[in-house]
Amino acid sequence: MKFKSLAAHLVLTVAAVGGAGSALAADWVVGANIGNVPWEFQDASGKFVGFEIDLVNEVAKRAGKTVQIENIPFNGLFPAVQSGRIQIAVSSITITPKRLESLAFAQPYYDSDQSLSVLKTTKIDKLEDLAGKTVGVDTASTGDIYATENTAKLKIAKISRYEGLAPAMLDLAAGRIDGYISDIPAVEYYIKDKPQYKVVARIPTNERYSFMFAKNFAEAAKINDILTTLKKEGFVSATHKKWFGSTPPDASSSVKVMDVPKL
C-alpha cells in the first residue's frame, strides 16, 4: 500500500514539473501546446504552469486521478485525442460545431475573441489595412479559420502558419509578417512587457474554451460535474484573477455553470 501511494506521488511530481516522460503511467495524459501563455507554458525553473494547468490539476485532484502533461503542437492535439494517445487536450481550444462533429468538450470555462496585433511602428491600424499584407496565424486555430475565410474580403496577400504564439511574434518583430491574428487574452498577456507590439483590433468571434476529449471518454461527465463545483466555489474565477489580474463577469463561462456543448 505504501509503495502504491509513493508511485502515485511520484507521478504527480513528474507531471507538476513538466517531465517529458515517466516510467510510471498517469491516469490521465493531458496534451497541451506548451508556450501558449498564460494558459500553459514553462516558468523559469522549467515547471509547466498556467491557467489551464492549474485548472486541469485541480480537476484531477478532485477526481482522485494522477496527471501527466505532454507537450503537443496545437494542430496535433486533435488526432492525439481521437487516437487515445491522450485523454484530455487543453490549449485555449475553442468549442466549434465542426469540432463537435468528431470530438467532445466539457462545459466552457473562458470567453474570448480574436485579435490583430502589429508592431507599433507600422501603419496598420485596423483590419482593412491588411490589404496586400502577410498575416500570421496558429495552424488550425480559429484565427486561422477567420483569416482564411476573410482573405478575399480583407485582400490578404499571404497567410503564414505557426505552431504557437512565440515564433509568430518573433517573426512579426523581424518583419517577416505584417500582423498576427490570434486569441486576444494570450496576445495581451504576451505583450504586456513588450512595448514594441500593440493590439489594433478586437475581432468579435464569441469563442468559448474548454477541455477536449474523445466522444467515448468515460470520465467526461465526472469532469464536467467537477467544473460545476469549481465554478460554484469560485475556483475558476480565482484562477482567472491569478493569471489575468481581473475578476471575470458574472455572466461569463468562468463563473456561470453551462450546459455540455452539443451539436
Residue pairs with C-beta under 8 A, 6 or more apart in sequence:
7 24
8 66
10 22
10 24
11 22
11 24
11 25
11 26
11 66
11 67
11 68
12 66
12 67
14 22
14 24
14 68
15 22
15 26
15 48
15 57
15 66
15 67
15 68
15 69
16 47
16 48
16 57
17 45
17 46
17 47
17 48
18 34
18 42
18 46
18 47
18 48
18 69
18 71
19 68
20 70
20 71
22 68
26 65
26 66
26 67
26 68
27 60
27 65
27 66
27 67
28 60
28 65
28 66
28 67
28 68
28 87
28 88
29 67
29 68
29 70
29 85
29 86
29 87
29 88
30 56
30 67
30 68
30 69
30 70
30 86
30 87
30 88
30 89
30 90
31 70
31 72
31 76
31 77
31 80
31 81
31 85
31 86
31 88
31 89
31 90
31 91
32 39
32 40
32 48
32 52
32 53
32 69
32 70
32 71
32 72
32 77
32 89
32 90
32 91
33 40
33 71
33 72
33 73
33 74
33 77
33 91
33 163
33 164
34 40
34 41
34 42
34 48
34 69
34 71
35 41
35 42
35 164
35 165
35 166
36 50
36 74
36 91
36 92
36 164
36 165
36 186
37 50
37 165
37 186
37 189
37 190
38 50
38 51
38 185
38 186
38 189
38 243
38 244
39 50
39 51
39 52
39 53
39 90
39 91
39 92
39 186
40 48
40 49
40 50
40 51
40 52
40 53
40 69
40 90
40 91
41 48
41 49
41 50
42 48
42 49
43 49
48 69
50 243
51 110
51 239
51 240
51 242
51 243
51 244
52 90
52 91
52 92
53 69
53 90
54 239
54 242
54 243
55 90
55 109
55 230
55 236
55 239
56 67
56 88
56 90
56 211
57 67
58 230
58 235
59 211
59 223
59 226
59 227
59 230
60 66
60 67
62 226
62 229
62 230
63 219
63 222
63 223
63 226
65 219
70 86
72 80
72 86
72 89
73 139
73 163
73 164
74 91
74 138
74 139
74 140
74 141
74 163
74 164
75 139
75 140
75 163
77 86
77 89
77 91
77 93
77 212
78 89
78 99
78 103
78 140
78 212
79 85
80 86
80 89
81 87
81 88
81 89
81 103
81 212
81 213
81 214
82 102
82 103
82 214
84 214
87 213
87 214
87 217
87 219
88 211
88 212
88 213
88 217
88 223
89 211
89 212
89 213
90 211
90 212
92 110
92 112
92 183
92 185
92 186
92 209
93 99
93 105
93 209
93 210
93 211
93 212
94 112
94 141
94 142
94 205
94 207
94 208
94 209
95 105
95 108
95 207
95 208
95 209
95 210
95 261
96 142
97 263
99 105
99 212
100 261
100 262
100 263
101 263
102 215
103 212
103 213
103 214
103 215
104 212
104 213
104 214
104 215
104 217
104 220
105 210
105 211
105 212
105 213
105 260
105 261
106 210
106 211
106 213
106 220
106 223
106 224
106 227
106 260
107 210
107 224
107 227
107 228
107 253
107 257
107 258
107 259
107 260
107 261
108 208
108 209
108 210
108 253
108 258
108 261
109 209
109 210
109 227
109 231
109 236
109 253
109 254
110 185
110 208
110 209
110 210
110 240
110 252
110 253
110 254
111 206
111 207
111 208
111 248
111 252
111 253
111 254
112 183
112 184
112 185
112 205
112 207
112 208
112 209
113 183
113 184
113 202
113 203
113 204
113 205
113 206
113 207
114 142
114 143
114 146
114 181
114 182
114 183
114 184
114 202
114 203
114 205
114 207
115 181
115 182
115 183
115 184
115 187
115 188
115 199
115 201
115 202
115 203
116 124
116 127
116 130
116 179
116 180
116 181
116 199
116 200
116 201
116 203
117 169
117 172
117 179
117 180
117 182
117 187
117 191
117 197
117 198
117 199
117 200
118 124
118 172
118 178
118 179
118 180
118 197
118 198
118 200
119 172
119 173
119 196
119 197
119 198
120 195
120 196
120 197
120 198
121 196
122 178
122 179
123 129
124 130
124 133
124 178
124 179
124 200
125 200
126 200
126 201
127 154
127 201
127 203
128 154
130 154
130 155
130 156
130 178
130 179
131 154
131 155
131 156
132 155
132 157
133 156
133 157
133 178
133 179
134 156
134 157
134 158
134 159
134 160
134 176
134 177
134 178
135 147
135 156
135 158
135 159
135 160
135 177
135 178
135 179
135 180
135 181
136 159
136 160
136 161
136 162
136 168
136 171
136 172
136 177
136 179
136 180
136 181
137 143
137 144
137 146
137 147
137 159
137 160
137 161
137 162
137 168
137 180
137 181
137 182
138 144
138 161
138 162
138 163
138 164
138 165
138 168
138 182
139 161
139 162
139 163
141 182
141 183
142 183
142 205
142 207
143 181
143 182
143 183
144 159
144 161
146 181
146 203
146 205
147 156
147 159
147 181
148 159
150 156
151 159
160 168
160 171
160 176
160 177
162 168
162 171
165 182
165 186
165 187
165 190
166 190
168 177
168 180
168 182
169 180
169 190
169 191
169 194
169 197
171 177
172 178
172 179
172 180
172 197
173 196
173 197
180 187
181 203
183 207
184 199
184 202
184 203
185 244
187 199
188 199
189 243
189 244
190 197
191 197
191 198
191 199
208 253
208 258
208 261
210 261
211 223
213 220
213 223
220 260
224 260
227 236
228 257
230 236
231 237
231 254
231 255
231 256
231 257
232 257
236 248
236 254
236 255
237 247
237 248
237 254
237 255
240 246
240 247
240 248
240 254
241 247
241 248
248 254
248 255
249 255
250 256
